[in-house]
């Protein structure tokens, strides 16, 4: 899901940027309800911007991204929140309003494209990142209703590993050592407090 919603930009030198468009479905598909309540994707258009540079420093106060909806409406961010900030990496959540000054929705079911203009995090220049709408999610994505095939296969592999003949034999020995009781204790012989481990 994140791969479908992420766009990347590289800038001259060593700067790169990944931008995730985070509609309400993103938070549902990924089970991030707590973040959804924090960023309110149903009330704002949410973008998560990750900037990286391998040499030098990121700009202290970069120009905020600008959103263009269907090439017509140009929207300035309502809120910019830094989640993580260091010399070489920065993660920012940018929220744009869903309505214009008159309360009319900027994005409807007829909206076909979002364009986000992002600035070079270390210098001059900008790039335009595009999302074609509606977003087509992979078939494997689910709205948290049931278990996906990947999770089911991982659980089956773990169960198979736990039930394999080699592991079952070691489990019996491990469980008897765990409380400090060895095989000699069952035969009535004296057992030291710390059994020797072979």
C-alpha positions in Angstrom: 0.0 0.0 0.0 2.8 2.4 0.9 4.6 1.7 -2.3 1.5 2.7 -4.3 1.1 5.9 -2.4 4.8 7.0 -2.4 6.6 9.2 -4.9 10.3 9.9 -4.8 12.5 12.7 -6.0 16.2 13.0 -6.3 18.1 16.3 -6.4 21.5 17.2 -7.7 24.1 16.0 -5.3 23.1 13.6 -2.6 19.7 14.7 -1.5 16.6 12.6 -1.9 13.0 12.8 -0.8 10.1 10.3 -0.4 6.6 11.6 -0.2 3.7 9.4 1.0 0.2 10.6 0.2 -1.8 9.4 3.2 -5.6 9.3 2.6 -7.9 7.7 5.2 -7.6 4.3 3.4 -3.8 4.3 4.1 -4.4 4.4 7.8 -7.1 1.7 7.6 -5.0 -0.6 5.4 -1.9 -0.3 7.6 -3.7 -0.5 11.0 -2.5 3.0 12.1 -5.7 4.2 13.7 -3.8 6.2 16.4 -2.0 8.2 13.7 -5.2 8.7 11.8 -6.8 10.4 14.8 -3.7 12.6 15.2 -3.5 13.8 11.6 -7.3 13.6 10.7 -7.0 12.5 7.0 -10.7 12.8 6.6 -10.5 16.5 7.4 -7.2 17.3 5.6 -5.1 16.1 2.7 -2.1 14.5 4.4 1.4 14.0 3.0 4.4 12.5 4.9 7.7 13.9 3.6 11.0 12.1 4.3 14.1 14.0 3.4 17.6 12.4 3.3 21.1 13.8 2.6 24.3 11.9 2.9 26.7 14.8 2.9 26.3 18.3 4.4 23.2 19.4 6.2 19.5 19.8 5.4 18.1 23.3 5.1 17.0 24.6 8.5 13.8 26.1 7.2 12.9 24.7 3.8 10.1 26.2 1.7 6.8 24.3 2.4 5.4 22.1 -0.4 2.6 23.5 -2.5 -0.3 21.3 -3.7 -2.1 21.7 -7.0 -5.4 19.8 -7.5 -6.2 18.9 -11.2 -3.8 21.7 -12.2 -6.4 24.3 -11.2 -6.5 24.8 -7.4 -3.2 25.8 -5.8 -3.3 25.1 -2.1 -0.9 26.2 0.6 -0.3 23.9 3.6 -2.6 24.4 6.7 -0.1 22.8 9.1 3.5 21.5 8.9 4.6 19.2 11.7 8.1 17.8 12.1 8.1 14.2 13.4 11.9 13.7 13.3 14.7 16.1 12.6 18.4 15.5 12.4 21.4 16.7 10.4 20.9 14.2 7.6 17.2 13.0 7.9 13.9 14.8 8.4 10.3 13.5 8.5 7.5 16.0 8.2 3.7 15.7 8.0 2.2 18.3 5.8 -1.6 18.9 6.0 -3.6 20.8 3.3 -7.2 21.9 3.7 -9.9 19.9 1.9 -12.1 23.0 1.4 -11.5 26.4 0.0 -12.1 29.7 1.8 -15.8 29.5 1.0 -16.2 26.0 2.3 -16.4 24.3 -1.1 -14.5 21.0 -1.4 -11.3 21.2 -3.3 -11.3 17.5 -4.0 -14.3 15.5 -5.2 -14.9 12.1 -6.8 -14.2 13.8 -10.1 -10.6 14.9 -9.1 -8.1 13.1 -11.3 -4.6 14.3 -10.2 -2.7 15.7 -7.3 0.6 17.5 -7.9 2.9 18.4 -5.0 5.8 20.8 -5.6 8.6 20.1 -3.2 11.8 22.1 -2.8 15.4 20.9 -2.9 16.2 20.2 0.8 19.8 21.5 0.4 19.6 24.2 -2.3 17.7 25.7 -5.2 15.3 24.0 -7.4 12.1 22.0 -7.0 10.4 18.9 -8.3 6.7 18.1 -9.0 5.4 14.7 -7.7 2.1 13.4 -9.2 -0.6 11.0 -7.9 -3.3 9.9 -10.4 -6.7 9.5 -8.9 -8.5 7.3 -8.0 -5.7 5.4 -6.3 -5.7 1.7 -7.3 -4.7 -0.4 -4.3 -3.2 -3.9 -4.6 -5.6 -6.8 -4.4 -3.7 -8.1 -1.3 -4.6 -5.0 0.7 -7.5 -5.4 3.1 -9.3 -3.0 5.3 -8.4 -4.9 8.5 -11.2 -7.4 7.9 -9.5 -10.8 8.2 -6.0 -12.0 7.7 -4.0 -11.4 4.5 -2.4 -14.2 2.7 1.1 -13.0 3.7 0.3 -13.1 7.4 -1.4 -16.5 7.1 1.7 -17.9 5.4 4.0 -16.4 8.0 1.9 -17.9 10.8 1.9 -21.3 9.1 5.7 -21.3 8.7 6.2 -20.4 12.4 3.9 -23.3 13.4 5.7 -25.7 11.1 9.1 -24.7 12.6 7.8 -25.2 16.1 6.4 -28.7 15.3 9.4 -29.9 13.3 11.0 -33.2 14.8 14.3 -31.5 15.6 12.8 -28.7 17.6 10.3 -31.0 19.5 13.2 -33.1 20.9 15.1 -29.9 22.0 11.9 -28.5 23.6 11.6 -31.4 26.1 15.2 -30.9 27.2 14.9 -27.1 27.4 11.7 -27.3 29.5 13.3 -29.6 32.0 16.4 -27.4 32.3 14.4 -24.2 32.6 13.2 -24.9 36.2 16.6 -26.3 37.2 15.5 -30.0 37.1 17.7 -32.4 35.1 17.3 -36.0 34.2 19.1 -37.0 37.4 16.4 -35.5 39.6 13.8 -37.9 38.2 15.9 -40.9 39.2 16.3 -39.7 42.8 20.0 -38.5 42.6 21.1 -35.3 44.2 20.9 -32.3 41.9 23.0 -29.2 42.3 21.2 -25.8 42.2 22.9 -25.0 38.9 22.8 -28.0 36.6 25.7 -28.5 34.2 24.9 -27.5 30.6 26.4 -29.7 27.9 
